[in-house]
């Protein structure tokens, strides 16, 4: 957020507060409309002191004491300030208290209709009860209550927003790490495929390099986006499968079927490739024959992905296997919470992955 934006936000906040205070002050003037009351100096004293109390409580007392759990300090400051304001109003502004003259100062002198001086014992003997003196303080209690509620709710909302921002930044950093991890993993497998062709002195090496360059172009220029077109992602998968076919001796049992409309739909880049890499890695025997079946179906905004491969009888390296699968599971949990269903089935002969994904969740985030 730049300086101009901050200044604009501050100006809007000041304007909003000013409008709210004007509304309350004008609303309080209703009692003077066609009533026995008249506006006196205490009216202004009450609102000025109330506004001062509101912002002192909002900006200083609550952050310094209440939110720090210094409850006695907070209570002392609030009561002390209310006492000061009430004392000043009783001594200088509230007319009901100014009309009461203590006995030692004598009787109150008034003028009658004929212009003669008379003494009125009504003021001489009247004494305001203590309860009457604390009634004006209810206004300050209300002001403190409102400012406290607004401030605590504001702090709670800000804390929630900060937690959401921190979580979003954490997820973004984790996704970047997982995505960067995917690229070297894929490149390692692809270079192994080309090395296998080169070792056989195959004439298909140039085609394999061209196909790899297409894959790398997609990875360099498309996958930095948050989401990519589903059509491009599937084209990337098809290029990867063609690269794998170049190095294999028997490709009869490698199939990919795509059904449904892939246009104008989006998906997280490089989301499915790890499952397919895993299928080729463990679905290829030592003779170069592979059994990999891939089916992608799009119905509306739901993508149904299925891949199956044979499980060859050899021992997996626990230090190097499973990197791609754990990667993709973490990304699914981060990007598609409650919007995907992943089922992995493993038997003695076959290994299958079934992923059901709601693409409409992605489209609303574009």
C-alpha positions in Angstrom: 0.0 0.0 0.0 1.5 3.3 -1.1 1.5 6.7 0.7 -1.3 8.1 -1.3 -3.5 5.2 -0.6 -2.8 5.5 3.2 -3.6 9.2 3.1 -6.8 8.6 1.2 -7.8 5.9 3.8 -7.1 8.3 6.7 -9.1 11.0 5.0 -12.1 8.6 4.5 -11.8 7.5 8.2 -11.8 11.1 9.5 -14.8 12.0 7.3 -16.7 8.9 8.4 -16.1 9.6 12.1 -17.1 13.3 11.6 -20.4 12.2 9.9 -21.2 9.8 12.7 -20.6 12.4 15.5 -22.7 15.0 13.6 -25.5 12.5 13.4 -25.5 11.8 17.1 -25.2 15.5 18.0 -28.1 16.4 15.7 -30.2 13.5 17.1 -29.6 14.8 20.6 -31.0 18.2 19.6 -34.4 16.8 19.1 -35.2 17.3 22.8 -34.9 21.0 22.3 -37.3 21.1 19.4 -40.6 22.6 20.6 -39.7 21.5 24.2 -39.2 23.3 27.5 -35.4 22.9 27.2 -32.9 25.3 25.7 -29.4 24.8 24.5 -26.9 25.9 27.1 -23.1 25.8 27.5 -23.3 22.4 29.2 -24.6 20.8 26.0 -21.4 21.7 24.2 -19.3 20.8 27.2 -20.9 17.4 27.4 -20.3 16.5 23.7 -16.7 17.9 23.6 -15.7 16.0 26.7 -17.5 12.9 25.4 -15.6 12.9 22.1 -12.3 13.5 23.9 -13.1 10.5 26.2 -14.1 8.3 23.3 -10.8 8.8 21.4 -8.6 8.7 24.5 -10.2 5.4 25.4 -10.0 4.1 21.8 -6.4 5.1 21.0 -4.7 5.0 24.4 -6.4 3.4 27.3 -7.6 0.2 25.6 -4.3 -0.6 23.7 -2.1 0.4 26.7 -4.1 -1.2 29.5 -7.2 -3.2 28.6 -5.6 -5.2 25.8 -2.5 -5.7 27.9 -4.8 -7.1 30.7 -4.0 -4.2 33.1 -7.6 -4.0 34.2 -7.1 -1.9 37.4 -5.0 0.7 35.5 -7.6 0.9 32.8 -10.4 1.3 35.3 -8.5 3.9 37.3 -7.9 6.0 34.2 -11.5 5.8 33.0 -13.0 6.7 36.4 -10.5 9.4 37.0 -11.2 11.1 33.6 -15.0 10.8 34.1 -14.6 12.3 37.6 -12.6 15.3 36.2 -15.1 15.9 33.4 -18.1 15.7 35.8 -16.4 18.0 38.3 -15.8 20.7 35.7 -19.3 20.4 34.4 -20.9 20.6 37.9 -18.8 23.7 38.8 -19.0 25.6 35.6 -21.6 24.3 33.2 -24.6 22.5 34.6 -27.2 25.2 35.6 -29.2 23.0 38.0 -26.1 22.8 40.3 -25.2 26.5 39.9 -28.7 27.6 41.2 -28.1 25.9 44.5 -26.5 28.4 46.9 -25.1 27.1 50.2 -26.7 28.4 53.4 -23.7 30.4 54.5 -23.9 32.5 51.4 -27.4 33.8 52.4 -30.8 33.7 50.6 -31.2 34.0 46.9 -32.4 37.4 45.9 -35.0 37.6 43.1 -37.1 40.4 41.6 -40.9 40.3 41.6 -43.3 41.6 39.0 -43.3 45.1 40.5 -39.5 45.3 40.4 -39.1 44.8 44.2 -36.5 42.5 45.6 -37.8 39.4 47.2 -36.0 36.4 48.7 -36.9 32.9 47.6 -36.3 30.2 50.2 -36.9 27.5 47.5 -33.3 27.8 46.4 -32.1 28.4 49.9 -33.3 25.1 51.2 -33.0 22.9 48.1 -30.2 20.3 48.2 -29.6 18.0 45.2 -29.4 14.3 46.1 -26.1 12.5 45.3 -27.9 10.2 42.7 -28.9 13.3 40.7 -25.2 14.4 40.6 -24.1 11.1 39.0 -26.8 10.9 36.4 -24.8 12.9 33.8 -22.0 10.5 34.2 -24.1 7.8 32.5 -23.4 9.6 29.2 -19.7 9.0 29.7 -20.2 5.4 30.7 -22.1 4.9 27.4 -19.3 6.6 25.5 -16.7 4.3 27.1 -18.8 1.2 26.4 -19.3 2.1 22.7 -15.7 2.9 22.1 -14.6 -0.3 23.9 -16.9 -2.5 21.9 -15.8 -0.9 18.6 -12.1 -1.1 19.5 -12.2 -4.7 20.7 -14.2 -5.8 17.7 -11.8 -3.9 15.4 -8.8 -5.5 17.1 -10.4 -9.0 16.7 -11.2 -8.4 13.1 -7.6 -7.1 12.4 -6.1 -10.1 14.2 -8.3 -12.5 12.1 -7.3 -10.7 8.9 -3.6 -10.8 9.9 -3.9 -14.5 10.5 -5.6 -15.1 7.2 -2.9 -13.0 5.4 -0.1 -14.9 7.2 -1.7 -18.2 6.3 -2.1 -17.2 2.7 1.5 -16.1 2.5 2.6 -19.3 4.1 0.6 -21.4 1.6 1.9 -19.3 -1.3 5.5 -19.8 -0.2 4.8 -23.5 0.3 3.2 -23.8 -3.2 6.1 -22.0 -4.8 8.5 -24.5 -3.1 6.4 -27.5 -4.2 6.1 -26.2 -7.7 9.8 -25.6 -8.0 10.4 -29.1 -6.6 8.2 -30.5 -9.4 10.2 -29.0 -12.2 13.6 -30.6 -11.3 11.9 -33.9 -10.6 10.3 -33.9 -14.0 13.5 -32.7 -15.8 15.4 -35.6 -14.1 12.9 -38.2 -15.4 12.9 -36.6 -18.9 16.7 -36.5 -19.2 16.8 -40.1 -18.2 14.4 -40.9 -21.0 16.6 -39.1 -23.6 19.7 -40.6 -22.2 18.2 -44.1 -22.7 17.6 -43.2 -26.4 21.1 -41.8 -26.8 22.6 -44.9 -25.2 20.8 -47.0 -27.9 22.0 -44.6 -30.6 18.4 -44.1 -31.6 17.4 -41.8 -34.5 14.6 -40.6 -32.2 16.9 -38.5 -30.1 16.2 -35.3 -32.1 12.5 -35.8 -31.8 12.8 -36.4 -28.1 14.8 -33.1 -27.7 12.2 -31.1 -29.6 9.5 -32.6 -27.5 11.4 -31.8 -24.3 11.9 -28.2 -25.5 8.2 -27.9 -25.9 7.7 -29.2 -22.4 10.3 -26.8 -21.0 8.8 -23.9 -22.8 5.4 -24.6 -21.2 7.1 -24.9 -17.8 9.0 -21.7 -18.1 6.3 -19.4 -19.5 3.0 -20.8 -18.3 3.5 -22.4 -14.9 4.4 -19.1 -13.1 0.7 -18.2 -13.4 -1.6 -19.1 -10.6 -3.8 -21.1 -12.9 -3.5 -22.2 -16.5 -5.9 -23.3 -19.2 -6.9 -26.9 -18.8 -6.4 -27.3 -22.5 -2.7 -26.4 -22.3 -2.2 -28.6 -19.3 -3.6 -31.6 -21.1 -1.5 -30.8 -24.2 1.6 -30.7 -21.9 0.6 -34.2 -20.6 0.3 -35.5 -24.1 3.7 -34.2 -25.0 5.2 -35.9 -21.9 3.6 -39.2 -22.9 5.0 -38.9 -26.5 8.4 -38.4 -25.0 8.0 -41.5 -22.9 6.9 -43.5 -25.9 10.1 -42.6 -27.8 12.3 -44.5 -25.3 10.1 -47.6 -24.8 10.2 -50.8 -26.8 6.6 -51.7 -26.4 3.9 -49.0 -26.3 0.8 -51.0 -27.1 -0.5 -50.8 -23.6 -0.1 -47.0 -23.3 -3.4 -45.2 -23.8 -4.8 -41.8 -23.0 -8.5 -41.0 -23.5 -9.9 -37.5 -23.1 -13.6 -36.8 -23.0 -15.5 -33.6 -22.5 -15.0 -29.9 -23.2 -11.6 -28.6 -22.0 -12.0 -25.0 -23.3 -12.4 -22.1 -20.9 -11.5 -24.1 -17.9 -8.6 -23.6 -15.5 -6.4 -25.8 -13.3 -3.3 -25.4 -11.1 -0.3 -26.0 -13.4 1.6 -29.3 -13.2 -1.0 -30.8 -11.0 -1.5 -34.2 -12.7 1.9 -34.8 -14.1 3.4 -36.4 -11.0 0.8 -39.2 -11.1 1.6 -39.9 -14.7 5.4 -39.8 -14.0 4.8 -42.3 -11.2 2.8 -44.6 -13.6 5.5 -44.7 -16.2 8.2 -45.2 -13.6 6.6 -48.2 -12.0 4.6 -49.4 -14.9 7.6 -50.1 -17.2 9.4 -53.5 -17.0 13.1 -54.2 -17.6 12.3 -55.0 -21.3 11.0 -51.6 -22.0 7.3 -52.6 -22.1 4.9 -50.3 -20.3 1.3 -50.7 -19.1 -0.2 -47.3 -18.5 -3.9 -46.4 -18.9 -5.0 -42.7 -18.5 -8.5 -41.4 -18.7 -9.5 -37.7 -18.3 -13.2 -36.8 -18.3 -14.6 -33.3 -18.0 -18.3 -33.0 -17.1 -19.3 -29.4 -16.6 -16.8 -27.9 -14.2 -15.8 -31.3 -12.7 -12.6 -33.1 -13.8 -12.3 -36.8 -13.3 -8.8 -38.1 -13.7 -7.8 -41.8 -13.7 -4.5 -43.4 -14.2 -3.5 -47.1 -13.8 -0.3 -48.9 -14.2 1.1 -52.4 -13.6 3.3 -52.9 -10.7 6.6 -54.6 -11.7 8.4 -56.8 -9.3 11.4 -54.9 -8.1 12.3 -53.1 -4.9 11.7 -49.4 -4.7 14.3 -47.0 -3.5 12.7 -45.4 -0.4 15.0 -42.4 -0.6 14.0 -41.5 -4.1 10.5 -42.8 -4.7 7.3 -41.1 -3.8 8.6 -37.5 -4.0 6.1 -36.5 -6.7 3.1 -38.1 -5.0 3.7 -36.5 -1.6 4.2 -33.2 -3.5 0.9 -33.5 -5.3 -1.0 -34.5 -2.2 0.3 -31.4 -0.3 -0.7 -29.1 -3.2 -4.2 -30.6 -3.5 -4.7 -30.0 0.3 -3.5 -26.4 -0.1 -5.3 -25.5 -3.3 -8.4 -27.6 -3.3 -9.6 -28.0 0.3 -13.0 -29.7 0.3 -13.0 -29.5 -3.5 -11.2 -32.8 -4.4 -11.3 -36.5 -3.7 -8.2 -38.5 -4.1 -8.3 -42.3 -4.1 -5.1 -44.4 -4.5 -5.5 -48.2 -4.8 -2.6 -50.6 -4.8 -2.7 -54.4 -5.3 -0.1 -57.0 -6.1 -0.6 -56.4 -9.9 -1.8 -52.9 -10.4 -1.6 -49.4 -9.0 -4.3 -46.8 -9.7 -5.0 -43.2 -8.9 -8.5 -41.6 -9.1 -8.8 -37.9 -8.6 -12.1 -36.0 -8.7 -11.6 -32.2 -8.9 -14.0 -29.3 -8.8 -12.7 -26.8 -11.3 -15.4 -24.2 -10.6 -13.6 -23.4 -7.4 -10.6 -22.4 -9.5 -12.6 -20.3 -12.0 -14.1 -18.1 -9.3 -10.5 -17.3 -8.1 -9.3 -16.2 -11.5 
